[in-house]
Amino acid sequence: MSLLQMSFSGAVMILAVIIIRALAINRLPKKTFMILWGIVLLRLLVPFSIPSALSVYSLAERGQDPLAQAAYTEQGIDNNSDPDGIHMNQKDRTNSTRMAISQGGGKEASDEGQTSRPVLKTDSDIIFWVIWMIGFAACALYFVVSYLRFWFRFQTSFPVENAFVQRWLQEQSCQYPKPILSDQNKAASVLKWLGAHRRRPCVRQSDRISTPLTYGVLHPVILMPKGTDWEDVRHLQYVLTHEYVHICRYDALTKLLVICALCVHWFNPMVWIMWLLFSRDVEISCDESVVRRMGESSRSAYALMLIRMEAARSGVAPLCSGLLSKIGKNAMEERITAIMKTKKKSALAVAAAAILVISVTTAFATSAADNKNTDKKEKTVSIPDTDLTEQEYEMLLALKFDGYEEMSISAYRDKVWKETDTEQYHDVINRFFQDEAIYAKYGTMKGTDSNETYDFLYNVLEPILSGRQSVGFNGGAVTDFASASDNATLEYTGTLTILDADVLTVGEYISARHMIGKEMGNALRDLSVSELRDEERMKIYIDELILNITMTVSSDQMHVDIEYIYVPLNGVSVDEMGDSEKERRDEWEKLMAPYVPFGLTYEYDWDTDDYKMFFNGKEVRGIYDEEENVWISEHAGIGENIYAADAVELFVVYENHRIAGLREATAQEAAEITSRRQAVTDEYKNNAFQEIRRTTPATEEDYRSLFTLKTPDYRQRSIADFNMEFLDWCNENYEQMDRIGDDRGWEDYRVALTDEERSFVELTTWFSGMENGEYVRSLKKSEPQQDICINIHLSGKEEYAQGGYGTAWCSLDYGFSYHIADREKVTIGERDGQIGKMVREIQDYWESSDIDEILQMTESDMLEWLHSIAAKYSSRNVTITILDDQTGFECMDERGI
């Protein structure tokens, strides 16, 4: 059973005990509740249970869909029938399954063949266990520190020298059960040993407590307050007897077990309630034992003693038992009531208690009965609308071996082939993967059980069983804007290629599929309307997402290729825009409000993602408000097709400092404004195109020549080996390398490249090219080879103030070097993976962060963050170092100045 299942079962049983306790606390022997709490403890601490047809869980499972019962697992992954949004078509599944059957099968299913299935290791699992460990450690630390604090306090106590107490101690002994042994000599030996080692308590007193208590298991101590009236023999007898009952019943040890359960299930509020009620019932049961020992006539005097001690109560250690262990007023009333209602045990009460304990244990402490043991006929019942029986279906699920995720792909495949090497298994596998009824049924089922079973059967078992090196998959994502004429859609197809089946584990393969499905399935989430409508912008975004997925998933053991089609969003109403679009609309309405009464109109233009203004049937380029010193315009520059040919500039007319109307700019005013716009345009062009490309773009023949170096195992090759081959190629194809290098620098690829090919150009050849340059330099100058230094410029971020005056901006240039420990041993894949991931994380943070967030950082903050990212992706083989003297971070907020 999992921890959550144990906790849930325990909570159900605690609730049952609470109800019984509320109804019968004063009608049954108090030991009944101690037994019930003991059974609850077993349920909370023992990770297995006995199946029973009379269990409440057996009743709850009746009526479930047989297919869902067969697919029962302890924990699911997602809430969709296919957890990753990754699908295989029916034809591919059928063909690959036939291939698998021709290569191997499995043994006949038996009752032992069905195994429990491990929980998938997801991020949510890791987060749960981290939180649980923190809570467990905090609870355990609290109780340990609390006990030690009181234990050290109790060490200052001293023995009690009192004649009555000494005489009382001589008379008492915890009774041990007589051993049931046929050999009387052995029995006598055991009794003699117990007599020599019985737990004789000692009585001590302390000025650091106000009420009596007991602590210790092997060497119990009854601790009395220093102010005890030693002459009140009757009072002493009640107190000592009460504490002695705690010792004989090992209540300190029982409390330790309850605290263990509390620490393990700290997140379960029902366990905390159990701790409170258990503490009460320990005292109530102890009170009952004292009254029975002292006689029913002692009830009033004993209750009066408790009332007198209530005024002097104080907190006690968590593993101590006492007359007043942190009980409140209601608890005290409960104890007094229980004492006054204590009667002699009747046969009826004892029988009722025994029946109650057995009933509760059977109903709540057991698990659901295994269907295969309760009704053998169910094994042959067919699954509705399919050609399979439940037994045959379970034969497939039995292939989910314990620990299969830790096995390598080849080891798991070999084991499956061996286990299924029977005619019966061949027939079952053939019919299952060709049965579209089951495949369609999973497409409509919801719930974590069906999700995980589907994932195992169709995304794990089928592809691995087929023996194919490359596994195809597809999926998609779509927005859900109600008013859109066309919602944005992303459809993708991919191939996951297994490069080393002897090393790659099934768990790593599963995690890769889940990661791809999750990232691609969530690709359109949290994007604004304007972003979803911009096809070019989305292409860049999706390309970067796929590159990140490729770099994360791809390794020496597997590689992924993903292709996609994106259809942009169109026709969304303003009401369905995101918060940023709504804020922009509200700001624009507020800005236009003073001028609308004088004939100005405006509308949102979907094609340009801008607001357009109109006055007297003409488009307005800008409004100049001299009184407010504001110039309102969507574009400060001049560009082709930005405005209509007859677009005008407007000036605001004032009378007595109040807006009286709008007028078109005179020819001279319009010329001056046009001149200003042209200056802005020229400045932008000068800054944006101050460099001119030196070469013509590379051709397909150029790239085809380069990719002869991109062999299937190039990532596994050492850096020294690959660099030598690359240097030879560059010497023979200098002009081709020059053109490809310019393509990379300008990000101007005129040839369609896959993500893997582009990564080869942008990472592998870039790093190896610089390393070869340093190698040649070191040979010419007879100097040791130096580490490579790289400088990267990130595009500046800028935000204009409302109204167009003042901007906030920031820019970042950073330099880093990397050191290869041994070029003969470190592989190309290791180098490219570490450095590439670092560069990508820095770029992703820069591009996704809001400018106001970055403005809060100082240059030292930025350097500290860059150093942490470099350290994150460094290893003993590849060490990355940020160069402080080559890193520049500048920012300025001039909005509102």
Secondary structure by P-SEA (a helix, b strand, c coil): ccaaaaaaaaaaaaaaaaaaaaccccccccaaaaaaaaaaaaaacccbbbbbcccaaaaaaccccaaaaaaccccccccccccccccccaaaaaaaaaaaaacccccccccccbbbbbccccaaaaaaaaaaaaaaaaaaaaaaaaaaaaaaaaccbbbbbcaaaaaaaaaccccccccccccaaaaaaaaaaaaaccbbbbbbbbcccccccccccccccccccccccccaaaaaaaaaaaaaaaaaaaaaaaaaaaaaaaaaacccaaaaaaaaaaaaaaaaaaaaaaaaaacccaaaaaaaaaaaaccbbbbbccccccccccccaaaaaaaaaaaaacccccaaaaaaaaaaaaaaaacccccccccccccccccccccccccccaaaaaaaaaccccccccccaaaaaaaaaaaaccaaaaaaaaaaaacaaaaaaaaacccaaaaaaaaaacccaaaaaacccccccccccccccccccccbbbbbbbbbbbcccccccaaaaaaaaaaaaaaaaaccccccccccccaaaaaaaaaaaaaaaaaacccccbbbbbbbbbbbbcccccccccaaaaaaaaaaaaaaccccccbbbbbbbccccbbbbbcccbbbcccccccccccccccccccccccccccbbbbbbbccccccccccccaaaaaaaaaaaaaaaaaaaaaacccccccccccaaaaaaaacccccccccccaaaaaaaaaaaaaacaaaaaaaaaaaaaccccccccaaaaaaaacaaaaaaaaaaaaaaaaaacccbbbbbbbbbccbbbbbccccccccbbbbbbbbbbbbcccccccaaaaaaaaaaaaaaaaaaaaaccaaaaaaccaaaaaaaaaaaaaaaccccbbbbbbcccbbbbbbbcccc
